[in-house]
Amino acid sequence: MHDVNNWVLLLGNFGFPILIAVYLLIRFERKIEALTSVIIELKNSIKNRRK
């Protein structure tokens, strides 16, 4: 029974922060991908203006 309590305590201490970190990384990844596509579009429009 003591081992189960330790596992629950470890999960509570480390599982939740890991879950939050993964969630934030996924959100930031989507935003970075969106920014990348916008930057590419901007670069192409600037390149087309110079022609």
PDBQT receptor file of N, H, CA, C and O in Angstrom, charges set to zero:
ATOM      1  N   MET A   1       0.828  -1.201   0.000  1.00  0.00    +0.000 N 
ATOM      2  CA  MET A   1       0.000   0.000   0.000  1.00  0.00    +0.000 C 
ATOM      3  C   MET A   1       0.871   1.262   0.000  1.00  0.00    +0.000 C 
ATOM      4  O   MET A   1       0.509   2.278  -0.594  1.00  0.00    +0.000 OA
ATOM      5  N   HIS A   2       1.990   1.183   0.656  1.00  0.00    +0.000 N 
ATOM      6  H   HIS A   2       2.284   0.357   1.138  1.00  0.00    +0.000 HD
ATOM      7  CA  HIS A   2       2.894   2.330   0.733  1.00  0.00    +0.000 C 
ATOM      8  C   HIS A   2       3.445   2.668  -0.648  1.00  0.00    +0.000 C 
ATOM      9  O   HIS A   2       3.633   3.842  -0.969  1.00  0.00    +0.000 OA
ATOM     10  N   ASP A   3       3.706   1.652  -1.466  1.00  0.00    +0.000 N 
ATOM     11  H   ASP A   3       3.554   0.698  -1.206  1.00  0.00    +0.000 HD
ATOM     12  CA  ASP A   3       4.209   1.884  -2.822  1.00  0.00    +0.000 C 
ATOM     13  C   ASP A   3       3.186   2.600  -3.685  1.00  0.00    +0.000 C 
ATOM     14  O   ASP A   3       3.543   3.462  -4.488  1.00  0.00    +0.000 OA
ATOM     15  N   VAL A   4       1.928   2.251  -3.527  1.00  0.00    +0.000 N 
ATOM     16  H   VAL A   4       1.639   1.551  -2.875  1.00  0.00    +0.000 HD
ATOM     17  CA  VAL A   4       0.867   2.899  -4.306  1.00  0.00    +0.000 C 
ATOM     18  C   VAL A   4       0.791   4.376  -3.950  1.00  0.00    +0.000 C 
ATOM     19  O   VAL A   4       0.633   5.225  -4.828  1.00  0.00    +0.000 OA
ATOM     20  N   ASN A   5       0.903   4.677  -2.682  1.00  0.00    +0.000 N 
ATOM     21  H   ASN A   5       1.032   3.988  -1.969  1.00  0.00    +0.000 HD
ATOM     22  CA  ASN A   5       0.870   6.080  -2.260  1.00  0.00    +0.000 C 
ATOM     23  C   ASN A   5       2.043   6.857  -2.847  1.00  0.00    +0.000 C 
ATOM     24  O   ASN A   5       1.893   8.014  -3.240  1.00  0.00    +0.000 OA
ATOM     25  N   ASN A   6       3.205   6.222  -2.906  1.00  0.00    +0.000 N 
ATOM     26  H   ASN A   6       3.326   5.282  -2.586  1.00  0.00    +0.000 HD
ATOM     27  CA  ASN A   6       4.371   6.886  -3.502  1.00  0.00    +0.000 C 
ATOM     28  C   ASN A   6       4.142   7.160  -4.984  1.00  0.00    +0.000 C 
ATOM     29  O   ASN A   6       4.481   8.233  -5.482  1.00  0.00    +0.000 OA
ATOM     30  N   TRP A   7       3.562   6.180  -5.692  1.00  0.00    +0.000 N 
ATOM     31  H   TRP A   7       3.286   5.308  -5.288  1.00  0.00    +0.000 HD
ATOM     32  CA  TRP A   7       3.303   6.368  -7.127  1.00  0.00    +0.000 C 
ATOM     33  C   TRP A   7       2.295   7.484  -7.365  1.00  0.00    +0.000 C 
ATOM     34  O   TRP A   7       2.452   8.286  -8.286  1.00  0.00    +0.000 OA
ATOM     35  N   VAL A   8       1.264   7.532  -6.536  1.00  0.00    +0.000 N 
ATOM     36  H   VAL A   8       1.137   6.881  -5.788  1.00  0.00    +0.000 HD
ATOM     37  CA  VAL A   8       0.259   8.591  -6.673  1.00  0.00    +0.000 C 
ATOM     38  C   VAL A   8       0.889   9.947  -6.381  1.00  0.00    +0.000 C 
ATOM     39  O   VAL A   8       0.597  10.930  -7.062  1.00  0.00    +0.000 OA
ATOM     40  N   LEU A   9       1.738  10.001  -5.389  1.00  0.00    +0.000 N 
ATOM     41  H   LEU A   9       1.976   9.202  -4.836  1.00  0.00    +0.000 HD
ATOM     42  CA  LEU A   9       2.419  11.247  -5.048  1.00  0.00    +0.000 C 
ATOM     43  C   LEU A   9       3.349  11.685  -6.176  1.00  0.00    +0.000 C 
ATOM     44  O   LEU A   9       3.384  12.863  -6.531  1.00  0.00    +0.000 OA
ATOM     45  N   LEU A  10       4.103  10.739  -6.740  1.00  0.00    +0.000 N 
ATOM     46  H   LEU A  10       4.074   9.782  -6.451  1.00  0.00    +0.000 HD
ATOM     47  CA  LEU A  10       4.991  11.065  -7.861  1.00  0.00    +0.000 C 
ATOM     48  C   LEU A  10       4.202  11.545  -9.070  1.00  0.00    +0.000 C 
ATOM     49  O   LEU A  10       4.590  12.512  -9.726  1.00  0.00    +0.000 OA
ATOM     50  N   LEU A  11       3.100  10.874  -9.365  1.00  0.00    +0.000 N 
ATOM     51  H   LEU A  11       2.785  10.088  -8.833  1.00  0.00    +0.000 HD
ATOM     52  CA  LEU A  11       2.264  11.279 -10.495  1.00  0.00    +0.000 C 
ATOM     53  C   LEU A  11       1.699  12.671 -10.262  1.00  0.00    +0.000 C 
ATOM     54  O   LEU A  11       1.656  13.487 -11.182  1.00  0.00    +0.000 OA
ATOM     55  N   GLY A  12       1.273  12.941  -9.057  1.00  0.00    +0.000 N 
ATOM     56  H   GLY A  12       1.308  12.278  -8.309  1.00  0.00    +0.000 HD
ATOM     57  CA  GLY A  12       0.740  14.263  -8.740  1.00  0.00    +0.000 C 
ATOM     58  C   GLY A  12       1.789  15.352  -8.846  1.00  0.00    +0.000 C 
ATOM     59  O   GLY A  12       1.501  16.462  -9.293  1.00  0.00    +0.000 OA
ATOM     60  N   ASN A  13       3.002  15.031  -8.436  1.00  0.00    +0.000 N 
ATOM     61  H   ASN A  13       3.236  14.129  -8.073  1.00  0.00    +0.000 HD
ATOM     62  CA  ASN A  13       4.072  16.032  -8.453  1.00  0.00    +0.000 C 
ATOM     63  C   ASN A  13       4.672  16.235  -9.833  1.00  0.00    +0.000 C 
ATOM     64  O   ASN A  13       5.026  17.357 -10.194  1.00  0.00    +0.000 OA
ATOM     65  N   PHE A  14       4.791  15.167 -10.607  1.00  0.00    +0.000 N 
ATOM     66  H   PHE A  14       4.504  14.256 -10.314  1.00  0.00    +0.000 HD
ATOM     67  CA  PHE A  14       5.477  15.264 -11.896  1.00  0.00    +0.000 C 
ATOM     68  C   PHE A  14       4.550  15.094 -13.085  1.00  0.00    +0.000 C 
ATOM     69  O   PHE A  14       4.809  15.665 -14.144  1.00  0.00    +0.000 OA
ATOM     70  N   GLY A  15       3.491  14.336 -12.946  1.00  0.00    +0.000 N 
ATOM     71  H   GLY A  15       3.281  13.872 -12.086  1.00  0.00    +0.000 HD
ATOM     72  CA  GLY A  15       2.587  14.074 -14.068  1.00  0.00    +0.000 C 
ATOM     73  C   GLY A  15       1.863  15.318 -14.537  1.00  0.00    +0.000 C 
ATOM     74  O   GLY A  15       1.776  15.568 -15.740  1.00  0.00    +0.000 OA
ATOM     75  N   PHE A  16       1.346  16.094 -13.617  1.00  0.00    +0.000 N 
ATOM     76  H   PHE A  16       1.416  15.891 -12.640  1.00  0.00    +0.000 HD
ATOM     77  CA  PHE A  16       0.600  17.295 -13.983  1.00  0.00    +0.000 C 
ATOM     78  C   PHE A  16       1.485  18.326 -14.677  1.00  0.00    +0.000 C 
ATOM     79  O   PHE A  16       1.090  18.853 -15.717  1.00  0.00    +0.000 OA
ATOM     80  N   PRO A  17       2.667  18.633 -14.143  1.00  0.00    +0.000 N 
ATOM     81  CA  PRO A  17       3.532  19.586 -14.861  1.00  0.00    +0.000 C 
ATOM     82  C   PRO A  17       3.949  19.083 -16.238  1.00  0.00    +0.000 C 
ATOM     83  O   PRO A  17       4.051  19.871 -17.178  1.00  0.00    +0.000 OA
ATOM     84  N   ILE A  18       4.190  17.788 -16.368  1.00  0.00    +0.000 N 
ATOM     85  H   ILE A  18       4.107  17.148 -15.604  1.00  0.00    +0.000 HD
ATOM     86  CA  ILE A  18       4.548  17.236 -17.674  1.00  0.00    +0.000 C 
ATOM     87  C   ILE A  18       3.378  17.380 -18.631  1.00  0.00    +0.000 C 
ATOM     88  O   ILE A  18       3.568  17.734 -19.794  1.00  0.00    +0.000 OA
ATOM     89  N   LEU A  19       2.176  17.112 -18.156  1.00  0.00    +0.000 N 
ATOM     90  H   LEU A  19       2.022  16.824 -17.211  1.00  0.00    +0.000 HD
ATOM     91  CA  LEU A  19       0.981  17.252 -18.988  1.00  0.00    +0.000 C 
ATOM     92  C   LEU A  19       0.809  18.694 -19.452  1.00  0.00    +0.000 C 
ATOM     93  O   LEU A  19       0.506  18.933 -20.621  1.00  0.00    +0.000 OA
ATOM     94  N   ILE A  20       0.994  19.640 -18.572  1.00  0.00    +0.000 N 
ATOM     95  H   ILE A  20       1.240  19.446 -17.622  1.00  0.00    +0.000 HD
ATOM     96  CA  ILE A  20       0.885  21.057 -18.930  1.00  0.00    +0.000 C 
ATOM     97  C   ILE A  20       1.960  21.436 -19.943  1.00  0.00    +0.000 C 
ATOM     98  O   ILE A  20       1.685  22.167 -20.895  1.00  0.00    +0.000 OA
ATOM     99  N   ALA A  21       3.185  20.944 -19.746  1.00  0.00    +0.000 N 
ATOM    100  H   ALA A  21       3.409  20.351 -18.973  1.00  0.00    +0.000 HD
ATOM    101  CA  ALA A  21       4.276  21.255 -20.673  1.00  0.00    +0.000 C 
ATOM    102  C   ALA A  21       3.982  20.712 -22.065  1.00  0.00    +0.000 C 
ATOM    103  O   ALA A  21       4.214  21.403 -23.057  1.00  0.00    +0.000 OA
ATOM    104  N   VAL A  22       3.478  19.492 -22.152  1.00  0.00    +0.000 N 
ATOM    105  H   VAL A  22       3.290  18.931 -21.346  1.00  0.00    +0.000 HD
ATOM    106  CA  VAL A  22       3.143  18.904 -23.457  1.00  0.00    +0.000 C 
ATOM    107  C   VAL A  22       2.029  19.701 -24.120  1.00  0.00    +0.000 C 
ATOM    108  O   VAL A  22       2.095  19.977 -25.318  1.00  0.00    +0.000 OA
ATOM    109  N   TYR A  23       1.017  20.069 -23.365  1.00  0.00    +0.000 N 
ATOM    110  H   TYR A  23       0.964  19.844 -22.392  1.00  0.00    +0.000 HD
ATOM    111  CA  TYR A  23      -0.092  20.858 -23.910  1.00  0.00    +0.000 C 
ATOM    112  C   TYR A  23       0.415  22.189 -24.474  1.00  0.00    +0.000 C 
ATOM    113  O   TYR A  23       0.039  22.586 -25.577  1.00  0.00    +0.000 OA
ATOM    114  N   LEU A  24       1.261  22.865 -23.719  1.00  0.00    +0.000 N 
ATOM    115  H   LEU A  24       1.566  22.543 -22.823  1.00  0.00    +0.000 HD
ATOM    116  CA  LEU A  24       1.782  24.156 -24.180  1.00  0.00    +0.000 C 
ATOM    117  C   LEU A  24       2.682  23.998 -25.398  1.00  0.00    +0.000 C 
ATOM    118  O   LEU A  24       2.646  24.831 -26.304  1.00  0.00    +0.000 OA
ATOM    119  N   LEU A  25       3.483  22.948 -25.431  1.00  0.00    +0.000 N 
ATOM    120  H   LEU A  25       3.512  22.272 -24.695  1.00  0.00    +0.000 HD
ATOM    121  CA  LEU A  25       4.338  22.710 -26.600  1.00  0.00    +0.000 C 
ATOM    122  C   LEU A  25       3.509  22.476 -27.854  1.00  0.00    +0.000 C 
ATOM    123  O   LEU A  25       3.862  22.958 -28.930  1.00  0.00    +0.000 OA
ATOM    124  N   ILE A  26       2.420  21.747 -27.725  1.00  0.00    +0.000 N 
ATOM    125  H   ILE A  26       2.134  21.355 -26.851  1.00  0.00    +0.000 HD
ATOM    126  CA  ILE A  26       1.551  21.501 -28.881  1.00  0.00    +0.000 C 
ATOM    127  C   ILE A  26       0.913  22.803 -29.348  1.00  0.00    +0.000 C 
ATOM    128  O   ILE A  26       0.845  23.066 -30.548  1.00  0.00    +0.000 OA
ATOM    129  N   ARG A  27       0.446  23.615 -28.410  1.00  0.00    +0.000 N 
ATOM    130  H   ARG A  27       0.500  23.401 -27.435  1.00  0.00    +0.000 HD
ATOM    131  CA  ARG A  27      -0.150  24.905 -28.788  1.00  0.00    +0.000 C 
ATOM    132  C   ARG A  27       0.866  25.808 -29.465  1.00  0.00    +0.000 C 
ATOM    133  O   ARG A  27       0.572  26.420 -30.492  1.00  0.00    +0.000 OA
ATOM    134  N   PHE A  28       2.062  25.893 -28.893  1.00  0.00    +0.000 N 
ATOM    135  H   PHE A  28       2.301  25.396 -28.059  1.00  0.00    +0.000 HD
ATOM    136  CA  PHE A  28       3.099  26.744 -29.476  1.00  0.00    +0.000 C 
ATOM    137  C   PHE A  28       3.526  26.232 -30.842  1.00  0.00    +0.000 C 
ATOM    138  O   PHE A  28       3.846  27.022 -31.730  1.00  0.00    +0.000 OA
ATOM    139  N   GLU A  29       3.532  24.911 -31.016  1.00  0.00    +0.000 N 
ATOM    140  H   GLU A  29       3.272  24.269 -30.295  1.00  0.00    +0.000 HD
ATOM    141  CA  GLU A  29       3.916  24.348 -32.314  1.00  0.00    +0.000 C 
ATOM    142  C   GLU A  29       2.943  24.809 -33.395  1.00  0.00    +0.000 C 
ATOM    143  O   GLU A  29       3.361  25.180 -34.491  1.00  0.00    +0.000 OA
ATOM    144  N   ARG A  30       1.661  24.786 -33.091  1.00  0.00    +0.000 N 
ATOM    145  H   ARG A  30       1.322  24.485 -32.199  1.00  0.00    +0.000 HD
ATOM    146  CA  ARG A  30       0.655  25.248 -34.064  1.00  0.00    +0.000 C 
ATOM    147  C   ARG A  30       0.857  26.722 -34.400  1.00  0.00    +0.000 C 
ATOM    148  O   ARG A  30       0.777  27.117 -35.563  1.00  0.00    +0.000 OA
ATOM    149  N   LYS A  31       1.117  27.522 -33.386  1.00  0.00    +0.000 N 
ATOM    150  H   LYS A  31       1.182  27.201 -32.441  1.00  0.00    +0.000 HD
ATOM    151  CA  LYS A  31       1.306  28.954 -33.622  1.00  0.00    +0.000 C 
ATOM    152  C   LYS A  31       2.579  29.218 -34.415  1.00  0.00    +0.000 C 
ATOM    153  O   LYS A  31       2.602  30.097 -35.277  1.00  0.00    +0.000 OA
ATOM    154  N   ILE A  32       3.625  28.475 -34.134  1.00  0.00    +0.000 N 
ATOM    155  H   ILE A  32       3.606  27.761 -33.434  1.00  0.00    +0.000 HD
ATOM    156  CA  ILE A  32       4.877  28.642 -34.873  1.00  0.00    +0.000 C 
ATOM    157  C   ILE A  32       4.687  28.236 -36.326  1.00  0.00    +0.000 C 
ATOM    158  O   ILE A  32       5.216  28.893 -37.222  1.00  0.00    +0.000 OA
ATOM    159  N   GLU A  33       3.940  27.163 -36.575  1.00  0.00    +0.000 N 
ATOM    160  H   GLU A  33       3.510  26.629 -35.847  1.00  0.00    +0.000 HD
ATOM    161  CA  GLU A  33       3.667  26.751 -37.955  1.00  0.00    +0.000 C 
ATOM    162  C   GLU A  33       2.875  27.830 -38.689  1.00  0.00    +0.000 C 
ATOM    163  O   GLU A  33       3.144  28.113 -39.856  1.00  0.00    +0.000 OA
ATOM    164  N   ALA A  34       1.903  28.429 -38.010  1.00  0.00    +0.000 N 
ATOM    165  H   ALA A  34       1.684  28.198 -37.062  1.00  0.00    +0.000 HD
ATOM    166  CA  ALA A  34       1.118  29.495 -38.632  1.00  0.00    +0.000 C 
ATOM    167  C   ALA A  34       2.002  30.703 -38.931  1.00  0.00    +0.000 C 
ATOM    168  O   ALA A  34       1.895  31.296 -40.004  1.00  0.00    +0.000 OA
ATOM    169  N   LEU A  35       2.865  31.069 -38.001  1.00  0.00    +0.000 N 
ATOM    170  H   LEU A  35       2.952  30.588 -37.129  1.00  0.00    +0.000 HD
ATOM    171  CA  LEU A  35       3.775  32.190 -38.227  1.00  0.00    +0.000 C 
ATOM    172  C   LEU A  35       4.735  31.903 -39.379  1.00  0.00    +0.000 C 
ATOM    173  O   LEU A  35       5.046  32.794 -40.169  1.00  0.00    +0.000 OA
ATOM    174  N   THR A  36       5.194  30.680 -39.471  1.00  0.00    +0.000 N 
ATOM    175  H   THR A  36       4.941  29.956 -38.830  1.00  0.00    +0.000 HD
ATOM    176  CA  THR A  36       6.099  30.304 -40.556  1.00  0.00    +0.000 C 
ATOM    177  C   THR A  36       5.430  30.477 -41.902  1.00  0.00    +0.000 C 
ATOM    178  O   THR A  36       6.036  31.007 -42.833  1.00  0.00    +0.000 OA
ATOM    179  N   SER A  37       4.191  30.038 -42.020  1.00  0.00    +0.000 N 
ATOM    180  H   SER A  37       3.698  29.607 -41.264  1.00  0.00    +0.000 HD
ATOM    181  CA  SER A  37       3.494  30.171 -43.303  1.00  0.00    +0.000 C 
ATOM    182  C   SER A  37       3.240  31.634 -43.644  1.00  0.00    +0.000 C 
ATOM    183  O   SER A  37       3.329  32.016 -44.811  1.00  0.00    +0.000 OA
ATOM    184  N   VAL A  38       2.929  32.451 -42.658  1.00  0.00    +0.000 N 
ATOM    185  H   VAL A  38       2.856  32.140 -41.710  1.00  0.00    +0.000 HD
ATOM    186  CA  VAL A  38       2.712  33.878 -42.904  1.00  0.00    +0.000 C 
ATOM    187  C   VAL A  38       4.017  34.549 -43.324  1.00  0.00    +0.000 C 
ATOM    188  O   VAL A  38       4.018  35.399 -44.214  1.00  0.00    +0.000 OA
ATOM    189  N   ILE A  39       5.114  34.178 -42.699  1.00  0.00    +0.000 N 
ATOM    190  H   ILE A  39       5.114  33.487 -41.976  1.00  0.00    +0.000 HD
ATOM    191  CA  ILE A  39       6.410  34.754 -43.073  1.00  0.00    +0.000 C 
ATOM    192  C   ILE A  39       6.781  34.365 -44.497  1.00  0.00    +0.000 C 
ATOM    193  O   ILE A  39       7.316  35.186 -45.242  1.00  0.00    +0.000 OA
ATOM    194  N   ILE A  40       6.509  33.139 -44.879  1.00  0.00    +0.000 N 
ATOM    195  H   ILE A  40       6.074  32.471 -44.274  1.00  0.00    +0.000 HD
ATOM    196  CA  ILE A  40       6.791  32.704 -46.253  1.00  0.00    +0.000 C 
ATOM    197  C   ILE A  40       5.943  33.494 -47.246  1.00  0.00    +0.000 C 
ATOM    198  O   ILE A  40       6.438  33.920 -48.289  1.00  0.00    +0.000 OA
ATOM    199  N   GLU A  41       4.661  33.688 -46.921  1.00  0.00    +0.000 N 
ATOM    200  H   GLU A  41       4.259  33.341 -46.074  1.00  0.00    +0.000 HD
ATOM    201  CA  GLU A  41       3.794  34.490 -47.794  1.00  0.00    +0.000 C 
ATOM    202  C   GLU A  41       4.312  35.922 -47.901  1.00  0.00    +0.000 C 
ATOM    203  O   GLU A  41       4.333  36.492 -48.992  1.00  0.00    +0.000 OA
ATOM    204  N   LEU A  42       4.722  36.497 -46.800  1.00  0.00    +0.000 N 
ATOM    205  H   LEU A  42       4.705  36.035 -45.913  1.00  0.00    +0.000 HD
ATOM    206  CA  LEU A  42       5.253  37.859 -46.796  1.00  0.00    +0.000 C 
ATOM    207  C   LEU A  42       6.521  37.950 -47.637  1.00  0.00    +0.000 C 
ATOM    208  O   LEU A  42       6.697  38.896 -48.405  1.00  0.00    +0.000 OA
ATOM    209  N   LYS A  43       7.393  36.976 -47.491  1.00  0.00    +0.000 N 
ATOM    210  H   LYS A  43       7.250  36.208 -46.867  1.00  0.00    +0.000 HD
ATOM    211  CA  LYS A  43       8.626  36.945 -48.273  1.00  0.00    +0.000 C 
ATOM    212  C   LYS A  43       8.312  36.867 -49.763  1.00  0.00    +0.000 C 
ATOM    213  O   LYS A  43       8.934  37.560 -50.568  1.00  0.00    +0.000 OA
ATOM    214  N   ASN A  44       7.355  36.028 -50.128  1.00  0.00    +0.000 N 
ATOM    215  H   ASN A  44       6.850  35.465 -49.474  1.00  0.00    +0.000 HD
ATOM    216  CA  ASN A  44       6.982  35.893 -51.539  1.00  0.00    +0.000 C 
ATOM    217  C   ASN A  44       6.352  37.167 -52.084  1.00  0.00    +0.000 C 
ATOM    218  O   ASN A  44       6.611  37.545 -53.227  1.00  0.00    +0.000 OA
ATOM    219  N   SER A  45       5.534  37.830 -51.284  1.00  0.00    +0.000 N 
ATOM    220  H   SER A  45       5.324  37.524 -50.355  1.00  0.00    +0.000 HD
ATOM    221  CA  SER A  45       4.910  39.065 -51.763  1.00  0.00    +0.000 C 
ATOM    222  C   SER A  45       5.949  40.179 -51.920  1.00  0.00    +0.000 C 
ATOM    223  O   SER A  45       5.863  40.981 -52.850  1.00  0.00    +0.000 OA
ATOM    224  N   ILE A  46       6.922  40.229 -51.020  1.00  0.00    +0.000 N 
ATOM    225  H   ILE A  46       6.991  39.578 -50.264  1.00  0.00    +0.000 HD
ATOM    226  CA  ILE A  46       7.994  41.223 -51.155  1.00  0.00    +0.000 C 
ATOM    227  C   ILE A  46       8.830  40.923 -52.389  1.00  0.00    +0.000 C 
ATOM    228  O   ILE A  46       9.214  41.832 -53.124  1.00  0.00    +0.000 OA
ATOM    229  N   LYS A  47       9.107  39.660 -52.612  1.00  0.00    +0.000 N 
ATOM    230  H   LYS A  47       8.795  38.921 -52.015  1.00  0.00    +0.000 HD
ATOM    231  CA  LYS A  47       9.892  39.265 -53.780  1.00  0.00    +0.000 C 
ATOM    232  C   LYS A  47       9.143  39.615 -55.071  1.00  0.00    +0.000 C 
ATOM    233  O   LYS A  47       9.761  40.064 -56.036  1.00  0.00    +0.000 OA
ATOM    234  N   ASN A  48       7.827  39.415 -55.098  1.00  0.00    +0.000 N 
ATOM    235  H   ASN A  48       7.325  39.050 -54.314  1.00  0.00    +0.000 HD
ATOM    236  CA  ASN A  48       7.025  39.725 -56.289  1.00  0.00    +0.000 C 
ATOM    237  C   ASN A  48       6.914  41.227 -56.522  1.00  0.00    +0.000 C 
ATOM    238  O   ASN A  48       6.797  41.660 -57.668  1.00  0.00    +0.000 OA
ATOM    239  N   ARG A  49       6.948  42.021 -55.476  1.00  0.00    +0.000 N 
ATOM    240  H   ARG A  49       7.043  41.669 -54.545  1.00  0.00    +0.000 HD
ATOM    241  CA  ARG A  49       6.879  43.480 -55.619  1.00  0.00    +0.000 C 
ATOM    242  C   ARG A  49       8.125  44.041 -56.272  1.00  0.00    +0.000 C 
ATOM    243  O   ARG A  49       8.063  45.019 -57.016  1.00  0.00    +0.000 OA
ATOM    244  N   ARG A  50       9.249  43.421 -55.990  1.00  0.00    +0.000 N 
ATOM    245  H   ARG A  50       9.300  42.626 -55.385  1.00  0.00    +0.000 HD
ATOM    246  CA  ARG A  50      10.520  43.903 -56.526  1.00  0.00    +0.000 C 
ATOM    247  C   ARG A  50      10.644  43.643 -58.019  1.00  0.00    +0.000 C 
ATOM    248  O   ARG A  50      11.437  44.299 -58.694  1.00  0.00    +0.000 OA
ATOM    249  N   LYS A  51       9.879  42.703 -58.542  1.00  0.00    +0.000 N 
ATOM    250  H   LYS A  51       9.235  42.170 -57.993  1.00  0.00    +0.000 HD
ATOM    251  CA  LYS A  51       9.980  42.359 -59.972  1.00  0.00    +0.000 C 
ATOM    252  C   LYS A  51       9.386  43.403 -60.846  1.00  0.00    +0.000 C 
ATOM    253  O   LYS A  51       9.393  43.261 -62.069  1.00  0.00    +0.000 OA
TER     254      LYS A  51
